[in-house]
Amino acid sequence: MSSTTVTRGNSHETFYIGPSLAPSAVAAYTSAVQTFNVPGLLTTDFVIVIGAVGTQTAGIVPAEADCYTNGVLSIQFLNATAASATPAQGVYAIQVVRTEGPLPANAA
């Protein structure tokens, strides 16, 4: 945390991006992690996929998102249907939170 007397949080900035993604099919009743190049993402970013702009394929849920390598977005897509399904292609709304420094171990 900051040592200044100005009240600050540990989130340096929050912003939204809209990359165009072309996911691959996900087998029935499974999940699959897929990666996409998104320049500027950092491994220290918290990434939240809000979803496809428009309509998502029925039964597909973007379950988790991470950035394990700078510039590479990883999204785990869940397919809750009895058949293979392909997540919607196109622009995805994504929230990125950059922290000010290392995360504290607790909320105290």
Phi and psi restraints in degrees (range 20) as a CNS / XPLOR table:
assign (resid 1 and name C) (resid 2 and name N)
       (resid 2 and name CA) (resid 2 and name C) 1.0 -67.7 20.0 2
assign (resid 2 and name N) (resid 2 and name CA)
       (resid 2 and name C) (resid 3 and name N) 1.0 145.8 20.0 2
assign (resid 2 and name C) (resid 3 and name N)
       (resid 3 and name CA) (resid 3 and name C) 1.0 -96.1 20.0 2
assign (resid 3 and name N) (resid 3 and name CA)
       (resid 3 and name C) (resid 4 and name N) 1.0 4.6 20.0 2
assign (resid 3 and name C) (resid 4 and name N)
       (resid 4 and name CA) (resid 4 and name C) 1.0 -78.7 20.0 2
assign (resid 4 and name N) (resid 4 and name CA)
       (resid 4 and name C) (resid 5 and name N) 1.0 169.3 20.0 2
assign (resid 4 and name C) (resid 5 and name N)
       (resid 5 and name CA) (resid 5 and name C) 1.0 -89.5 20.0 2
assign (resid 5 and name N) (resid 5 and name CA)
       (resid 5 and name C) (resid 6 and name N) 1.0 -2.8 20.0 2
assign (resid 5 and name C) (resid 6 and name N)
       (resid 6 and name CA) (resid 6 and name C) 1.0 -77.6 20.0 2
assign (resid 6 and name N) (resid 6 and name CA)
       (resid 6 and name C) (resid 7 and name N) 1.0 131.6 20.0 2
assign (resid 6 and name C) (resid 7 and name N)
       (resid 7 and name CA) (resid 7 and name C) 1.0 -68.0 20.0 2
assign (resid 7 and name N) (resid 7 and name CA)
       (resid 7 and name C) (resid 8 and name N) 1.0 123.5 20.0 2
assign (resid 7 and name C) (resid 8 and name N)
       (resid 8 and name CA) (resid 8 and name C) 1.0 -141.6 20.0 2
assign (resid 8 and name N) (resid 8 and name CA)
       (resid 8 and name C) (resid 9 and name N) 1.0 156.2 20.0 2
assign (resid 8 and name C) (resid 9 and name N)
       (resid 9 and name CA) (resid 9 and name C) 1.0 -102.1 20.0 2
assign (resid 9 and name N) (resid 9 and name CA)
       (resid 9 and name C) (resid 10 and name N) 1.0 -170.9 20.0 2
assign (resid 9 and name C) (resid 10 and name N)
       (resid 10 and name CA) (resid 10 and name C) 1.0 -101.8 20.0 2
assign (resid 10 and name N) (resid 10 and name CA)
       (resid 10 and name C) (resid 11 and name N) 1.0 5.3 20.0 2
assign (resid 10 and name C) (resid 11 and name N)
       (resid 11 and name CA) (resid 11 and name C) 1.0 -93.2 20.0 2
assign (resid 11 and name N) (resid 11 and name CA)
       (resid 11 and name C) (resid 12 and name N) 1.0 114.4 20.0 2
assign (resid 11 and name C) (resid 12 and name N)
       (resid 12 and name CA) (resid 12 and name C) 1.0 -72.7 20.0 2
assign (resid 12 and name N) (resid 12 and name CA)
       (resid 12 and name C) (resid 13 and name N) 1.0 -43.7 20.0 2
assign (resid 12 and name C) (resid 13 and name N)
       (resid 13 and name CA) (resid 13 and name C) 1.0 -161.6 20.0 2
assign (resid 13 and name N) (resid 13 and name CA)
       (resid 13 and name C) (resid 14 and name N) 1.0 152.7 20.0 2
assign (resid 13 and name C) (resid 14 and name N)
       (resid 14 and name CA) (resid 14 and name C) 1.0 -127.5 20.0 2
assign (resid 14 and name N) (resid 14 and name CA)
       (resid 14 and name C) (resid 15 and name N) 1.0 130.9 20.0 2
assign (resid 14 and name C) (resid 15 and name N)
       (resid 15 and name CA) (resid 15 and name C) 1.0 -146.8 20.0 2
assign (resid 15 and name N) (resid 15 and name CA)
       (resid 15 and name C) (resid 16 and name N) 1.0 167.6 20.0 2
assign (resid 15 and name C) (resid 16 and name N)
       (resid 16 and name CA) (resid 16 and name C) 1.0 -119.7 20.0 2
assign (resid 16 and name N) (resid 16 and name CA)
       (resid 16 and name C) (resid 17 and name N) 1.0 140.7 20.0 2
assign (resid 16 and name C) (resid 17 and name N)
       (resid 17 and name CA) (resid 17 and name C) 1.0 -127.2 20.0 2
assign (resid 17 and name N) (resid 17 and name CA)
       (resid 17 and name C) (resid 18 and name N) 1.0 162.2 20.0 2
assign (resid 17 and name C) (resid 18 and name N)
       (resid 18 and name CA) (resid 18 and name C) 1.0 -136.6 20.0 2
assign (resid 18 and name N) (resid 18 and name CA)
       (resid 18 and name C) (resid 19 and name N) 1.0 66.1 20.0 2
assign (resid 18 and name C) (resid 19 and name N)
       (resid 19 and name CA) (resid 19 and name C) 1.0 -71.0 20.0 2
assign (resid 19 and name N) (resid 19 and name CA)
       (resid 19 and name C) (resid 20 and name N) 1.0 151.4 20.0 2
assign (resid 19 and name C) (resid 20 and name N)
       (resid 20 and name CA) (resid 20 and name C) 1.0 -89.1 20.0 2
assign (resid 20 and name N) (resid 20 and name CA)
       (resid 20 and name C) (resid 21 and name N) 1.0 121.1 20.0 2
assign (resid 20 and name C) (resid 21 and name N)
       (resid 21 and name CA) (resid 21 and name C) 1.0 -117.7 20.0 2
assign (resid 21 and name N) (resid 21 and name CA)
       (resid 21 and name C) (resid 22 and name N) 1.0 149.2 20.0 2
assign (resid 21 and name C) (resid 22 and name N)
       (resid 22 and name CA) (resid 22 and name C) 1.0 -127.8 20.0 2
assign (resid 22 and name N) (resid 22 and name CA)
       (resid 22 and name C) (resid 23 and name N) 1.0 80.4 20.0 2
assign (resid 22 and name C) (resid 23 and name N)
       (resid 23 and name CA) (resid 23 and name C) 1.0 -68.1 20.0 2
assign (resid 23 and name N) (resid 23 and name CA)
       (resid 23 and name C) (resid 24 and name N) 1.0 160.3 20.0 2
assign (resid 23 and name C) (resid 24 and name N)
       (resid 24 and name CA) (resid 24 and name C) 1.0 -97.4 20.0 2
assign (resid 24 and name N) (resid 24 and name CA)
       (resid 24 and name C) (resid 25 and name N) 1.0 167.9 20.0 2
assign (resid 24 and name C) (resid 25 and name N)
       (resid 25 and name CA) (resid 25 and name C) 1.0 -62.2 20.0 2
assign (resid 25 and name N) (resid 25 and name CA)
       (resid 25 and name C) (resid 26 and name N) 1.0 149.2 20.0 2
assign (resid 25 and name C) (resid 26 and name N)
       (resid 26 and name CA) (resid 26 and name C) 1.0 -119.7 20.0 2
assign (resid 26 and name N) (resid 26 and name CA)
       (resid 26 and name C) (resid 27 and name N) 1.0 130.5 20.0 2
assign (resid 26 and name C) (resid 27 and name N)
       (resid 27 and name CA) (resid 27 and name C) 1.0 -63.2 20.0 2
assign (resid 27 and name N) (resid 27 and name CA)
       (resid 27 and name C) (resid 28 and name N) 1.0 158.8 20.0 2
assign (resid 27 and name C) (resid 28 and name N)
       (resid 28 and name CA) (resid 28 and name C) 1.0 -58.5 20.0 2
assign (resid 28 and name N) (resid 28 and name CA)
       (resid 28 and name C) (resid 29 and name N) 1.0 139.8 20.0 2
assign (resid 28 and name C) (resid 29 and name N)
       (resid 29 and name CA) (resid 29 and name C) 1.0 51.9 20.0 2
assign (resid 29 and name N) (resid 29 and name CA)
       (resid 29 and name C) (resid 30 and name N) 1.0 36.0 20.0 2
assign (resid 29 and name C) (resid 30 and name N)
       (resid 30 and name CA) (resid 30 and name C) 1.0 -137.2 20.0 2
assign (resid 30 and name N) (resid 30 and name CA)
       (resid 30 and name C) (resid 31 and name N) 1.0 178.8 20.0 2
assign (resid 30 and name C) (resid 31 and name N)
       (resid 31 and name CA) (resid 31 and name C) 1.0 -128.2 20.0 2
assign (resid 31 and name N) (resid 31 and name CA)
       (resid 31 and name C) (resid 32 and name N) 1.0 157.1 20.0 2
assign (resid 31 and name C) (resid 32 and name N)
       (resid 32 and name CA) (resid 32 and name C) 1.0 -145.8 20.0 2
assign (resid 32 and name N) (resid 32 and name CA)
       (resid 32 and name C) (resid 33 and name N) 1.0 134.9 20.0 2
assign (resid 32 and name C) (resid 33 and name N)
       (resid 33 and name CA) (resid 33 and name C) 1.0 -88.1 20.0 2
assign (resid 33 and name N) (resid 33 and name CA)
       (resid 33 and name C) (resid 34 and name N) 1.0 129.5 20.0 2
assign (resid 33 and name C) (resid 34 and name N)
       (resid 34 and name CA) (resid 34 and name C) 1.0 -125.5 20.0 2
assign (resid 34 and name N) (resid 34 and name CA)
       (resid 34 and name C) (resid 35 and name N) 1.0 146.3 20.0 2
assign (resid 34 and name C) (resid 35 and name N)
       (resid 35 and name CA) (resid 35 and name C) 1.0 -115.2 20.0 2
assign (resid 35 and name N) (resid 35 and name CA)
       (resid 35 and name C) (resid 36 and name N) 1.0 148.9 20.0 2
assign (resid 35 and name C) (resid 36 and name N)
       (resid 36 and name CA) (resid 36 and name C) 1.0 -140.9 20.0 2
assign (resid 36 and name N) (resid 36 and name CA)
       (resid 36 and name C) (resid 37 and name N) 1.0 140.9 20.0 2
assign (resid 36 and name C) (resid 37 and name N)
       (resid 37 and name CA) (resid 37 and name C) 1.0 -76.1 20.0 2
assign (resid 37 and name N) (resid 37 and name CA)
       (resid 37 and name C) (resid 38 and name N) 1.0 122.1 20.0 2
assign (resid 37 and name C) (resid 38 and name N)
       (resid 38 and name CA) (resid 38 and name C) 1.0 -135.1 20.0 2
assign (resid 38 and name N) (resid 38 and name CA)
       (resid 38 and name C) (resid 39 and name N) 1.0 91.7 20.0 2
assign (resid 38 and name C) (resid 39 and name N)
       (resid 39 and name CA) (resid 39 and name C) 1.0 -54.3 20.0 2
assign (resid 39 and name N) (resid 39 and name CA)
       (resid 39 and name C) (resid 40 and name N) 1.0 138.7 20.0 2
assign (resid 39 and name C) (resid 40 and name N)
       (resid 40 and name CA) (resid 40 and name C) 1.0 99.6 20.0 2
assign (resid 40 and name N) (resid 40 and name CA)
       (resid 40 and name C) (resid 41 and name N) 1.0 -20.6 20.0 2
assign (resid 40 and name C) (resid 41 and name N)
       (resid 41 and name CA) (resid 41 and name C) 1.0 -67.3 20.0 2
assign (resid 41 and name N) (resid 41 and name CA)
       (resid 41 and name C) (resid 42 and name N) 1.0 144.1 20.0 2
assign (resid 41 and name C) (resid 42 and name N)
       (resid 42 and name CA) (resid 42 and name C) 1.0 -117.8 20.0 2
assign (resid 42 and name N) (resid 42 and name CA)
       (resid 42 and name C) (resid 43 and name N) 1.0 152.4 20.0 2
assign (resid 42 and name C) (resid 43 and name N)
       (resid 43 and name CA) (resid 43 and name C) 1.0 -64.5 20.0 2
assign (resid 43 and name N) (resid 43 and name CA)
       (resid 43 and name C) (resid 44 and name N) 1.0 -18.2 20.0 2
assign (resid 43 and name C) (resid 44 and name N)
       (resid 44 and name CA) (resid 44 and name C) 1.0 -90.6 20.0 2
assign (resid 44 and name N) (resid 44 and name CA)
       (resid 44 and name C) (resid 45 and name N) 1.0 -2.0 20.0 2
assign (resid 44 and name C) (resid 45 and name N)
       (resid 45 and name CA) (resid 45 and name C) 1.0 -75.8 20.0 2
assign (resid 45 and name N) (resid 45 and name CA)
       (resid 45 and name C) (resid 46 and name N) 1.0 146.1 20.0 2
assign (resid 45 and name C) (resid 46 and name N)
       (resid 46 and name CA) (resid 46 and name C) 1.0 -95.7 20.0 2
assign (resid 46 and name N) (resid 46 and name CA)
       (resid 46 and name C) (resid 47 and name N) 1.0 127.8 20.0 2
assign (resid 46 and name C) (resid 47 and name N)
       (resid 47 and name CA) (resid 47 and name C) 1.0 -119.7 20.0 2
assign (resid 47 and name N) (resid 47 and name CA)
       (resid 47 and name C) (resid 48 and name N) 1.0 128.7 20.0 2
assign (resid 47 and name C) (resid 48 and name N)
       (resid 48 and name CA) (resid 48 and name C) 1.0 -125.7 20.0 2
assign (resid 48 and name N) (resid 48 and name CA)
       (resid 48 and name C) (resid 49 and name N) 1.0 117.2 20.0 2
assign (resid 48 and name C) (resid 49 and name N)
       (resid 49 and name CA) (resid 49 and name C) 1.0 -85.6 20.0 2
assign (resid 49 and name N) (resid 49 and name CA)
       (resid 49 and name C) (resid 50 and name N) 1.0 116.4 20.0 2
assign (resid 49 and name C) (resid 50 and name N)
       (resid 50 and name CA) (resid 50 and name C) 1.0 -77.1 20.0 2
assign (resid 50 and name N) (resid 50 and name CA)
       (resid 50 and name C) (resid 51 and name N) 1.0 -38.4 20.0 2
assign (resid 50 and name C) (resid 51 and name N)
       (resid 51 and name CA) (resid 51 and name C) 1.0 143.5 20.0 2
assign (resid 51 and name N) (resid 51 and name CA)
       (resid 51 and name C) (resid 52 and name N) 1.0 177.1 20.0 2
assign (resid 51 and name C) (resid 52 and name N)
       (resid 52 and name CA) (resid 52 and name C) 1.0 -68.9 20.0 2
assign (resid 52 and name N) (resid 52 and name CA)
       (resid 52 and name C) (resid 53 and name N) 1.0 139.6 20.0 2
assign (resid 52 and name C) (resid 53 and name N)
       (resid 53 and name CA) (resid 53 and name C) 1.0 -77.9 20.0 2
assign (resid 53 and name N) (resid 53 and name CA)
       (resid 53 and name C) (resid 54 and name N) 1.0 115.8 20.0 2
assign (resid 53 and name C) (resid 54 and name N)
       (resid 54 and name CA) (resid 54 and name C) 1.0 111.2 20.0 2
assign (resid 54 and name N) (resid 54 and name CA)
       (resid 54 and name C) (resid 55 and name N) 1.0 -134.8 20.0 2
assign (resid 54 and name C) (resid 55 and name N)
       (resid 55 and name CA) (resid 55 and name C) 1.0 -110.8 20.0 2
assign (resid 55 and name N) (resid 55 and name CA)
       (resid 55 and name C) (resid 56 and name N) 1.0 133.6 20.0 2
assign (resid 55 and name C) (resid 56 and name N)
       (resid 56 and name CA) (resid 56 and name C) 1.0 -89.0 20.0 2
assign (resid 56 and name N) (resid 56 and name CA)
       (resid 56 and name C) (resid 57 and name N) 1.0 155.0 20.0 2
assign (resid 56 and name C) (resid 57 and name N)
       (resid 57 and name CA) (resid 57 and name C) 1.0 -61.6 20.0 2
assign (resid 57 and name N) (resid 57 and name CA)
       (resid 57 and name C) (resid 58 and name N) 1.0 134.6 20.0 2
assign (resid 57 and name C) (resid 58 and name N)
       (resid 58 and name CA) (resid 58 and name C) 1.0 -55.8 20.0 2
assign (resid 58 and name N) (resid 58 and name CA)
       (resid 58 and name C) (resid 59 and name N) 1.0 132.4 20.0 2
assign (resid 58 and name C) (resid 59 and name N)
       (resid 59 and name CA) (resid 59 and name C) 1.0 86.9 20.0 2
assign (resid 59 and name N) (resid 59 and name CA)
       (resid 59 and name C) (resid 60 and name N) 1.0 -5.2 20.0 2
assign (resid 59 and name C) (resid 60 and name N)
       (resid 60 and name CA) (resid 60 and name C) 1.0 -100.1 20.0 2
assign (resid 60 and name N) (resid 60 and name CA)
       (resid 60 and name C) (resid 61 and name N) 1.0 133.2 20.0 2
assign (resid 60 and name C) (resid 61 and name N)
       (resid 61 and name CA) (resid 61 and name C) 1.0 -130.7 20.0 2
assign (resid 61 and name N) (resid 61 and name CA)
       (resid 61 and name C) (resid 62 and name N) 1.0 126.3 20.0 2
assign (resid 61 and name C) (resid 62 and name N)
       (resid 62 and name CA) (resid 62 and name C) 1.0 -75.5 20.0 2
assign (resid 62 and name N) (resid 62 and name CA)
       (resid 62 and name C) (resid 63 and name N) 1.0 106.7 20.0 2
assign (resid 62 and name C) (resid 63 and name N)
       (resid 63 and name CA) (resid 63 and name C) 1.0 -87.5 20.0 2
assign (resid 63 and name N) (resid 63 and name CA)
       (resid 63 and name C) (resid 64 and name N) 1.0 -38.0 20.0 2
assign (resid 63 and name C) (resid 64 and name N)
       (resid 64 and name CA) (resid 64 and name C) 1.0 -151.4 20.0 2
assign (resid 64 and name N) (resid 64 and name CA)
       (resid 64 and name C) (resid 65 and name N) 1.0 149.7 20.0 2
assign (resid 64 and name C) (resid 65 and name N)
       (resid 65 and name CA) (resid 65 and name C) 1.0 -138.4 20.0 2
assign (resid 65 and name N) (resid 65 and name CA)
       (resid 65 and name C) (resid 66 and name N) 1.0 143.3 20.0 2
assign (resid 65 and name C) (resid 66 and name N)
       (resid 66 and name CA) (resid 66 and name C) 1.0 -148.5 20.0 2
assign (resid 66 and name N) (resid 66 and name CA)
       (resid 66 and name C) (resid 67 and name N) 1.0 167.9 20.0 2
assign (resid 66 and name C) (resid 67 and name N)
       (resid 67 and name CA) (resid 67 and name C) 1.0 -130.6 20.0 2
assign (resid 67 and name N) (resid 67 and name CA)
       (resid 67 and name C) (resid 68 and name N) 1.0 94.6 20.0 2
assign (resid 67 and name C) (resid 68 and name N)
       (resid 68 and name CA) (resid 68 and name C) 1.0 -86.0 20.0 2
assign (resid 68 and name N) (resid 68 and name CA)
       (resid 68 and name C) (resid 69 and name N) 1.0 -21.7 20.0 2
assign (resid 68 and name C) (resid 69 and name N)
       (resid 69 and name CA) (resid 69 and name C) 1.0 -132.4 20.0 2
assign (resid 69 and name N) (resid 69 and name CA)
       (resid 69 and name C) (resid 70 and name N) 1.0 133.6 20.0 2
assign (resid 69 and name C) (resid 70 and name N)
       (resid 70 and name CA) (resid 70 and name C) 1.0 -50.3 20.0 2
assign (resid 70 and name N) (resid 70 and name CA)
       (resid 70 and name C) (resid 71 and name N) 1.0 130.8 20.0 2
assign (resid 70 and name C) (resid 71 and name N)
       (resid 71 and name CA) (resid 71 and name C) 1.0 81.8 20.0 2
assign (resid 71 and name N) (resid 71 and name CA)
       (resid 71 and name C) (resid 72 and name N) 1.0 5.2 20.0 2
assign (resid 71 and name C) (resid 72 and name N)
       (resid 72 and name CA) (resid 72 and name C) 1.0 -126.3 20.0 2
assign (resid 72 and name N) (resid 72 and name CA)
       (resid 72 and name C) (resid 73 and name N) 1.0 119.2 20.0 2
assign (resid 72 and name C) (resid 73 and name N)
       (resid 73 and name CA) (resid 73 and name C) 1.0 -92.8 20.0 2
assign (resid 73 and name N) (resid 73 and name CA)
       (resid 73 and name C) (resid 74 and name N) 1.0 129.7 20.0 2
assign (resid 73 and name C) (resid 74 and name N)
       (resid 74 and name CA) (resid 74 and name C) 1.0 -110.5 20.0 2
assign (resid 74 and name N) (resid 74 and name CA)
       (resid 74 and name C) (resid 75 and name N) 1.0 126.6 20.0 2
assign (resid 74 and name C) (resid 75 and name N)
       (resid 75 and name CA) (resid 75 and name C) 1.0 -124.3 20.0 2
assign (resid 75 and name N) (resid 75 and name CA)
       (resid 75 and name C) (resid 76 and name N) 1.0 131.1 20.0 2
assign (resid 75 and name C) (resid 76 and name N)
       (resid 76 and name CA) (resid 76 and name C) 1.0 -95.0 20.0 2
assign (resid 76 and name N) (resid 76 and name CA)
       (resid 76 and name C) (resid 77 and name N) 1.0 116.1 20.0 2
assign (resid 76 and name C) (resid 77 and name N)
       (resid 77 and name CA) (resid 77 and name C) 1.0 -98.1 20.0 2
assign (resid 77 and name N) (resid 77 and name CA)
       (resid 77 and name C) (resid 78 and name N) 1.0 132.5 20.0 2
assign (resid 77 and name C) (resid 78 and name N)
       (resid 78 and name CA) (resid 78 and name C) 1.0 -103.8 20.0 2
assign (resid 78 and name N) (resid 78 and name CA)
       (resid 78 and name C) (resid 79 and name N) 1.0 131.0 20.0 2
assign (resid 78 and name C) (resid 79 and name N)
       (resid 79 and name CA) (resid 79 and name C) 1.0 -110.1 20.0 2
assign (resid 79 and name N) (resid 79 and name CA)
       (resid 79 and name C) (resid 80 and name N) 1.0 110.7 20.0 2
assign (resid 79 and name C) (resid 80 and name N)
       (resid 80 and name CA) (resid 80 and name C) 1.0 -97.3 20.0 2
assign (resid 80 and name N) (resid 80 and name CA)
       (resid 80 and name C) (resid 81 and name N) 1.0 18.7 20.0 2
assign (resid 80 and name C) (resid 81 and name N)
       (resid 81 and name CA) (resid 81 and name C) 1.0 -107.3 20.0 2
assign (resid 81 and name N) (resid 81 and name CA)
       (resid 81 and name C) (resid 82 and name N) 1.0 169.1 20.0 2
assign (resid 81 and name C) (resid 82 and name N)
       (resid 82 and name CA) (resid 82 and name C) 1.0 -85.5 20.0 2
assign (resid 82 and name N) (resid 82 and name CA)
       (resid 82 and name C) (resid 83 and name N) 1.0 5.4 20.0 2
assign (resid 82 and name C) (resid 83 and name N)
       (resid 83 and name CA) (resid 83 and name C) 1.0 -136.5 20.0 2
assign (resid 83 and name N) (resid 83 and name CA)
       (resid 83 and name C) (resid 84 and name N) 1.0 159.3 20.0 2
assign (resid 83 and name C) (resid 84 and name N)
       (resid 84 and name CA) (resid 84 and name C) 1.0 -59.4 20.0 2
assign (resid 84 and name N) (resid 84 and name CA)
       (resid 84 and name C) (resid 85 and name N) 1.0 141.0 20.0 2
assign (resid 84 and name C) (resid 85 and name N)
       (resid 85 and name CA) (resid 85 and name C) 1.0 -143.2 20.0 2
assign (resid 85 and name N) (resid 85 and name CA)
       (resid 85 and name C) (resid 86 and name N) 1.0 147.5 20.0 2
assign (resid 85 and name C) (resid 86 and name N)
       (resid 86 and name CA) (resid 86 and name C) 1.0 -107.1 20.0 2
assign (resid 86 and name N) (resid 86 and name CA)
       (resid 86 and name C) (resid 87 and name N) 1.0 124.6 20.0 2
assign (resid 86 and name C) (resid 87 and name N)
       (resid 87 and name CA) (resid 87 and name C) 1.0 -57.9 20.0 2
assign (resid 87 and name N) (resid 87 and name CA)
       (resid 87 and name C) (resid 88 and name N) 1.0 152.2 20.0 2
assign (resid 87 and name C) (resid 88 and name N)
       (resid 88 and name CA) (resid 88 and name C) 1.0 -56.4 20.0 2
assign (resid 88 and name N) (resid 88 and name CA)
       (resid 88 and name C) (resid 89 and name N) 1.0 140.6 20.0 2
assign (resid 88 and name C) (resid 89 and name N)
       (resid 89 and name CA) (resid 89 and name C) 1.0 -94.2 20.0 2
assign (resid 89 and name N) (resid 89 and name CA)
       (resid 89 and name C) (resid 90 and name N) 1.0 147.3 20.0 2
assign (resid 89 and name C) (resid 90 and name N)
       (resid 90 and name CA) (resid 90 and name C) 1.0 133.9 20.0 2
assign (resid 90 and name N) (resid 90 and name CA)
       (resid 90 and name C) (resid 91 and name N) 1.0 -157.2 20.0 2
assign (resid 90 and name C) (resid 91 and name N)
       (resid 91 and name CA) (resid 91 and name C) 1.0 -78.5 20.0 2
assign (resid 91 and name N) (resid 91 and name CA)
       (resid 91 and name C) (resid 92 and name N) 1.0 132.8 20.0 2
assign (resid 91 and name C) (resid 92 and name N)
       (resid 92 and name CA) (resid 92 and name C) 1.0 -114.0 20.0 2
assign (resid 92 and name N) (resid 92 and name CA)
       (resid 92 and name C) (resid 93 and name N) 1.0 135.1 20.0 2
assign (resid 92 and name C) (resid 93 and name N)
       (resid 93 and name CA) (resid 93 and name C) 1.0 -84.0 20.0 2
assign (resid 93 and name N) (resid 93 and name CA)
       (resid 93 and name C) (resid 94 and name N) 1.0 124.7 20.0 2
assign (resid 93 and name C) (resid 94 and name N)
       (resid 94 and name CA) (resid 94 and name C) 1.0 -132.7 20.0 2
assign (resid 94 and name N) (resid 94 and name CA)
       (resid 94 and name C) (resid 95 and name N) 1.0 132.1 20.0 2
assign (resid 94 and name C) (resid 95 and name N)
       (resid 95 and name CA) (resid 95 and name C) 1.0 -99.1 20.0 2
assign (resid 95 and name N) (resid 95 and name CA)
       (resid 95 and name C) (resid 96 and name N) 1.0 133.3 20.0 2
assign (resid 95 and name C) (resid 96 and name N)
       (resid 96 and name CA) (resid 96 and name C) 1.0 -120.2 20.0 2
assign (resid 96 and name N) (resid 96 and name CA)
       (resid 96 and name C) (resid 97 and name N) 1.0 129.6 20.0 2
assign (resid 96 and name C) (resid 97 and name N)
       (resid 97 and name CA) (resid 97 and name C) 1.0 -117.5 20.0 2
assign (resid 97 and name N) (resid 97 and name CA)
       (resid 97 and name C) (resid 98 and name N) 1.0 122.7 20.0 2
assign (resid 97 and name C) (resid 98 and name N)
       (resid 98 and name CA) (resid 98 and name C) 1.0 -103.6 20.0 2
assign (resid 98 and name N) (resid 98 and name CA)
       (resid 98 and name C) (resid 99 and name N) 1.0 129.7 20.0 2
assign (resid 98 and name C) (resid 99 and name N)
       (resid 99 and name CA) (resid 99 and name C) 1.0 -88.6 20.0 2
assign (resid 99 and name N) (resid 99 and name CA)
       (resid 99 and name C) (resid 100 and name N) 1.0 160.0 20.0 2
assign (resid 99 and name C) (resid 100 and name N)
       (resid 100 and name CA) (resid 100 and name C) 1.0 -78.1 20.0 2
assign (resid 100 and name N) (resid 100 and name CA)
       (resid 100 and name C) (resid 101 and name N) 1.0 -24.5 20.0 2
assign (resid 100 and name C) (resid 101 and name N)
       (resid 101 and name CA) (resid 101 and name C) 1.0 -172.1 20.0 2
assign (resid 101 and name N) (resid 101 and name CA)
       (resid 101 and name C) (resid 102 and name N) 1.0 -161.6 20.0 2
assign (resid 101 and name C) (resid 102 and name N)
       (resid 102 and name CA) (resid 102 and name C) 1.0 -63.5 20.0 2
assign (resid 102 and name N) (resid 102 and name CA)
       (resid 102 and name C) (resid 103 and name N) 1.0 148.4 20.0 2
assign (resid 102 and name C) (resid 103 and name N)
       (resid 103 and name CA) (resid 103 and name C) 1.0 -72.6 20.0 2
assign (resid 103 and name N) (resid 103 and name CA)
       (resid 103 and name C) (resid 104 and name N) 1.0 139.3 20.0 2
assign (resid 103 and name C) (resid 104 and name N)
       (resid 104 and name CA) (resid 104 and name C) 1.0 -69.6 20.0 2
assign (resid 104 and name N) (resid 104 and name CA)
       (resid 104 and name C) (resid 105 and name N) 1.0 155.5 20.0 2
assign (resid 104 and name C) (resid 105 and name N)
       (resid 105 and name CA) (resid 105 and name C) 1.0 -77.2 20.0 2
assign (resid 105 and name N) (resid 105 and name CA)
       (resid 105 and name C) (resid 106 and name N) 1.0 -19.4 20.0 2
assign (resid 105 and name C) (resid 106 and name N)
       (resid 106 and name CA) (resid 106 and name C) 1.0 -150.0 20.0 2
assign (resid 106 and name N) (resid 106 and name CA)
       (resid 106 and name C) (resid 107 and name N) 1.0 179.8 20.0 2
assign (resid 106 and name C) (resid 107 and name N)
       (resid 107 and name CA) (resid 107 and name C) 1.0 -97.0 20.0 2
assign (resid 107 and name N) (resid 107 and name CA)
       (resid 107 and name C) (resid 108 and name N) 1.0 8.8 20.0 2
